[in-house]
Amino acid sequence: MTAVSDALPPIPDPSLAAALAADLDAADFRSEPLRRLWGEEADDALGRGVREPLLRAIARDVGPLATLGRLFVLGMPQPRQLVATALPRLGVEGLVGLGLATIAAEDGADEEDVAPSALIRPQSFVDTDGIGEWWIASDLDELALGSALPADHVLGVGGASRTLAELIVPVSVGRALDLGTGCGIQALLVSRHAGEVVATDISARALAFAELNARLNGVSNVTFRQGSMFEPVADEAFDLIVSNPPFVITPRVDGVTAYEYRDGGLIGDALVEQFVHDVPGHLTPGGIAQLLGNWESRPDTSGLARLESWIDPALDAWVIQREELTPLGYAELWIRDGGTTPRDDAFGGMLEAWLDDFAERRVTAIGFGYVLLRRPIDLEPGRLRRFETVSQPLSAPGRGLRDGLAAHDSLADGIPHTLITAADVTEARHYMPGNDDPSVIELRQGGGFGHTVAVDSALAGFVGACDGDLSVTQIVSALADLFEVPLVDLWKDLEPRIRRLVLDGFLIAG
């Protein structure tokens, strides 16, 4: 069993956090200056878990930025005097007071070292207001520890965090909830477009990091509460709920570490089921909930079908499955994620435990994806129910989700009077040699979800004419004359396909 971290970061002292932020700012401790300091190639290598090129690049540099880079980005002890010079406002004692470092003296050494207890890394982001950057503190990672992670490890900004950040629908809201906040990155991002944010987590250690990160970045509209799932916000409702919950499916046996940041303590995919079951009672009318999750497929039903059965039919639901893994592939992924590799003695036993767990529930595959739920303002029919698999790269998916919801709403009373082809849509035509008529016509979406749709000449002609000058009726009437077919027959053929193009963002209401 992996050890638990030795110390819990104290609730951050506001004055110490402000002093640290001022020192980081004065040292220009940000992504681009650091990347310039040690070079792009070394920076890319660090992203792959290789730090030697970076260390070679700054081996003789004792300036504040290099010192803070080694201390906070790599998690390496640094001489006390160098740290004191790099943090003149906070000082070494203040850093220790924040729970971010300890003082250590090697036997026979002339000078004490400052040993970091946490990482602090700049994290860039892009939202509707532009480009920004946070300082994000989290626990030491595998590279700094040189070992597997502790069970109560507080993760920094990982791939799942970045994925959820890109998915959040960019709308201004009054109250928002970040359930399972971890290091607090989602709460910080949502705070830019919310009047008030409540951030919850079952881990007191995670909440301490999240509160420190809010203070470091001057964010004051986030409050923090400890508890599991929706317990800390009983009887409260929100306009936006976001969650990167601990959804990883983990066997409940000895020898397999239950990491707090990824394991919710339930069997199989029950945590996702519980979330979607409980969330309707915490959404305001028109409120949106978004989360990442895993779901299991069984011989008699797919994971998406099981997920759909859990969701209240009164809700709008849009689920995008990004990938499916076999039980073996899933087990390998998450065993490695915890720092255990096939070279380690524990790997084989962990793999057997995962495969036995899946076999007991007859799991055939595990899906991963995004769930968006919306509580309707009214109870009129016509709920959005989209359950799809999208494997291609996504561009600005948050805007794509927002626009998709708006498109669904625009179709409530039928196809809009006027439609306009979206600016990112292009057309490709493929011809057989010697043939003047295209054998395949495709519409391609440059942004959003990057859909490619095969169309015929009639639908291609319709989309090509949607420039806002003519109504839908006028365009279809002209096409009926051009193709010499009855208007009613052409409309019957085109209408459902036009609806789909509106839903997928190829066409927008004029």
N, C-alpha and C positions, 0 to 999 in steps of 0.2 A: 504494500500500500504506500502511495506517495505521501510524503510528509506534508503537514500543514505549515503555512508561513509562521515565522516566529513572532512577529510583531504586527499589531493592528495600527494603521496610521491614525493619529488622533484627529478629532474634528479640527480642521485648519483654523489657526489663528488669523483673523482678517488682516492684521497689520503685517504678519510674517508673509502671508500669501501675496500681499501687495508689494512688499519689498522684493520678493523673488521675481514677480512679474516685471518690476522695474529693472532689475538686474538682467533678466533675460532679454528685455527690450534693448537695453543699453549695449549688450553684447551682440545684437542683431542675430539672436538665436532663432533662426527661421530656416525653412527648407532650402530656399535658393542660395543664401549665403553659405550654408553648410555644404551644399552640393558643389559650389564653386571652390570651397576650401579644400576638399579632398578629391574633387574631380568626379565627372559623370560616371566613368567606368567603375571607380571604387564605390560610388553610391549605388549603382546597379548591382554590384556584387554583394553589398550588404543586404539588399532586398532578397538575395538568394541564400542568406545566412552565412556569407563569407566576409569576414571583417579584416583579414590580413592586408589587402590592398589599401584599405582606408587607413589602417594604422601606419603603414609605410609612408603614406602621403603626408601624415602630420606628425611623424616620429619626433622631429626636432622643434615643433611648434609649441610654445608654452604660452601663447596668447589666450585671452579669455574664451574666444569662440572654440578653439581647439580643446581647451581644458573641459569646457562644458559639453562638447561633443563626445569626448571619451567618457566623461562622468555620466551623462544622462542618456545619450543615444546608445552607447555601447554597454553602459553599466559597469565601467571599470573604475577601481579605486584610483584616486589622484592625490598627489602631495597636498597637504593641508594649506601651505602657503599659496599654491596656485589656485586652489578653490577660493580662498579668502580674497585673492586679487580679482577673481572672476565674479565674485558675489559680494561687492563692497557694502551694499545696503543691508542685505540679509545676514551675511557672515556665516561662518561655519556653524556656530551655535544655533543660529536661526534655522539652518537647514536641518540640523539634528532635531530641533524643536518641532519642526513640521513632520517629523517621522520619516524623512526622505533619505537620511544617511546616518551612519555611525562613525565613530572615530576608532581607528585601529592602528596599532604600532607593531611593525614586524620586529621580531627579535634581532637586536643588534643594529636596527635602523636608527639613523640620526633624526629622522623627521616622521611625524605621524602622517598616516594616510586617511583620507576621507573615503569611506566605502559606501557607495550608493545603496539604498534600500528599495529604490524604485527607479523607473525610467521616466524621463520627460522628453517627448518627441513632438516637434512641430507637425501639425496635420492640416494640409490645405483642403479647402472645400470650394465648391461652386454652387451657388443657388441663384434664385431670380434677382437677388440684389447685387450679384457680382461675385468676385473672387475674394476669399478671405482665408485666414489661418488661425488655428487654435494651438495652444500648448496643452498637450494631453499627458497626464501622469498615469502610470499603471505599474503593475508589479514587474520585477526583473524577469526577462524571458529566458528561454532555454540557452541562448547564446551567452548571456551574462551569467546564468547559474551554472552552466556546464553539466546540467543534469535534467531529469524529467521535472515537470512542473508540480508545485504543491497543489493539493486538492482545493485550497481556497484561493487559487491564483486569480487575480483580477487582470483580465486581458486588456491590452490597449486597443487601438483601432485596427481590426483585422479585416479580412475580405468580406465577411458577413456584415460587419458594421458599415463598410463602404457601400455594399449592395443596398442595404436598407436606406441609407442616406440618399442614394440616387432615386429610390422608389417613392419617397414621401411626396404626396401630392402637394404641390406648391400653392397653398391657399392660406389666407390669413384667418386665424381662429381666435376665439376668446380664451378657452381653456383647453389644454392639451395634457395628455398623460404619456409618459415614457415608462412602460412596464418592463422591469428587468433592465435597468439603466446601465449596469456594469460601470465602466469608467465615465459614463455620462455623455458620450459624444452625441447621441441622438437628441437628448434633452437640450444640449447647447444649440444644435442646429434648428430644432423646432422653436426654441426661444426667440429666434429672429423674426418669427411670424406669428407669435402667440402672445396674448396678454399675460397669461399665467401658465406655467408648466409644473406639473407634479411628477417627480421622478421616484420610482420605487425599486427596491431590490430586496431579496431575502438576505443578502450578504451585507453586514455592517461594514466590512472592509471595502466592498465596492462603493457603498454610499460615501464613505470617507474620501475615497479617490474622486468620486463624482463631484462632491462639494468642493474639494480643493480645485478641481479643474474649472468649476464655475467661477470661483474667486480669482484664479489665475487669469481668466479671460474677461473679467469685469462683467459677468452675467449675474443679474440680481433678481430676475423674475422666475427662478426655479426654486422649488422647495423639495425637500427630500424626506421620504418615509420608508421605514423598514417593514417588510412583510412579504408573504407569498401571494403570487397572482394578484387578484383584485381585493384581497383582504384589507390593505391599507386605504382603499378608496371606497369602502362599502357605502352604498346609497348615494354615490356621487356620479355625475355624468359629465362627459367631455365632448368637445367638438371634433377632436382628433386624438386617436390612440395609436401609438406606434410601439412595436415590440420586436426585439431580437431575442426571443425567449430561449431558455436552455432546452432546446428541442432535440438535442442529439440523443438517439436511442442507445441506451447503455445497459448491459446485463447487470442484474442485481445480485452479484456474487462476489465472494472474497477474491482478491487478486486483481480486480478491475477497478481503477480509481474513478470515483464519481466526482468529476470536476464541477465546482459550483457554477462556473461561468457557462457551462454548456449542458449540464445534466439536471433536469428538473425533478428527479427522484421518482418518476412514474414509470409504469411499464409501457414499452413500445411507444406508440405515437399518442398516448392518452393526454399528454400535456397540450398538444395542439387541439385535440378534441375538447378538452376542458376550456381552453381559451375561447374558441368559437361558440361554445355553448353559453359561456358567461358574459361575453362582451356586449350583447344587445342591451342588457340592463344598464350599461354604463355609457351609452351613446345618446347624445342629444338628437332630436329630429334633424336629419341631414348630416349627422356626424359620421365620420369615417374612421375605420380601424384598419391598420396595416401591420402585417407580421410576416416573418420568415418561418418556414417550418418543414418538417419531414412527415411523410405519410407512407404507410406500409400497404403494399399490394398482397392480396391473398389469392389462392387458386380460383376462388369463386367471384372475386370482385377486385377492380383496380383501386389503387390508392386514391385517385381523383374521385371515383364514385363513392368511396367510403367518406372522404372529406365532404363531398356534397351532401351526404346523408346527415352530417352533423350540423349543417348550417340551417338556421331558422329560415323557412321559405318566405317569410315576410321581409327578409333583408335583401338588398342588392348584393350580389356576390360576383367577384371577378378573381379567378384563381389561375395563375400562370405557373405551370410546371416547367422547370428549366432543365432538369436531368433526372434520370433514374439510374440507380446503381444496384448491382447484385448484392446479396448479403455479404459475399466475400469482399467485393470492392468497397462496400461501406465500412466493414470492420477494419480493413487495412487503413483506410483514410483516417479514421478517428483514433486508432491506436497510434499511428504516426503523429497525429496532431498533438497528442499528449506527451510526445518526446520519446516514445518507445519504438525502436526500429527492429527489423528482423535479426540484427546482430545481437540484440539483448536477449538474455535467457527468458525474460517474462513474456516475450512476444508470442510464442507458440501457445502458451496457456491462455493468454488474452484472446487470441484468435479463436481458439476452441470455444471459449465461453460465449463470444459473440455469435458464432455460428449455431451453437446449441440453443441460444436464446431465440434466434430467428426461426430455427427449425421447430421449436415448441409451438410457435404461433403460425406455422406454415407460411412464413413470409417468402414471397418470390422476388420482390424488388422493393426498393425504398426510393420514393420520389422526394425531390427537393424543389421548393418554389416559393412563390409569393402569394399571399392572400390579402385581398382587399374586400372589406365588408362595409356597407353603408346602410344606415337606418333611414328609410324613406320619410319624407316630410308628411306624406299622406299614405293611405292604404289602397290607393287605386291599383288596378292590375297593370301588368307590364313590367314586372321586376326584371332587373338585369341579372342574367345567369350565364356567365361565361366561364367555362372550365376548359382550358386549352394547354397544349404543350408548345412552347416557343423555345427553340434551341439556338437561333441565330443571335449574334451580338445585338445589344440594345443601346440606343442612343437617347439620352434624357428620358428614361422610362417614367419618371415622376410626371413630367408634362404629358407624356403619352397617356398615362392613366387619367390625369385630370381631363384631358381633351376627350378621352373615350367616354367618361362619365357624362360630360357635357353633350357629346354626340348622342348617347343613349337618351338623354332627356329631350334633345331636340326632335327625336323621332316619336315622342309620346303621342302627338296628334297627327302622325303621318309624316311622309317625306317633306322637308321644307320646300317652300315655294321656289326658292332660288338656291343653287349650290355652286360652290367655287372649288376648283381643283387645288389641293394643298400645294404649297410652294416647293415641297421636297419630293413631289411625285414626278417620275420620269417614265417614259414608255420605251420598250425594246421590242423590235420586230425581227423575227427569224424567218429566213426564206430557204426553201429548197433550191438547189442549183437549177437555173433556167425557168423558175416559177416566179411570176410577177405578184402573186398573192401570198401574203405571209402565212406560214404554217403554224406559227405560234406568235401571239401578242401578249406581252407581259407588262403589267404596271408595277413599278418598283418604288418603294417608300424609302427615302434617304434617312429619315429620322424616326422617332418613336420606336416602334417594334420591328422596323425593317422588313415589313411584309412584302412578298412578291405574289402577285395574283395573275393567273392566266385569264384573259378575257377574249371575247370574240370581237368582230368588227363593229357590231352594234354598240356594245358597251364601251369599247375604245372610243368610238365616235361620240358617245354621250359625254364621257369624261373630258374629251378634248374640247367640247363645246361649253363646258361649265366655267365660264369666265365672269359670271355675274351679270352679263348683258341680257341673257335670255332666261326665261323661267324653265323649270323642269318640264312642264307641259309643252311649252313651245319646242324644246329640244327633241322630246320624244315624238311629237307630231311630225317634225321635219325628218327625223330618222325613219318613221313609218312610210312617209312618202318616198324617201330615197331608196329604201329597201323593198318598197312595194308590198308591204304586209299590212294587215289590219292593225289599227292603232291599239285596239283592246288586246290583241294577241301579243304585240310587242311589249306593251306595258306589263302584262302578266309575266312575261319572261324577264324583263329588266328590273321590275320593282324590288324583288327580294335581294337581287345582287347589288342594286344601288344602296339599299339599306345596309348591306354588309360593308360596302365601301365607305359609307358614312361612319359606321361604328369603328372601322379600322383606321379612320383618319385620312383616307385618300380624298374624300370630299368633305367640305365643311359648309355649314349653313351660311348663305349669303346675307 
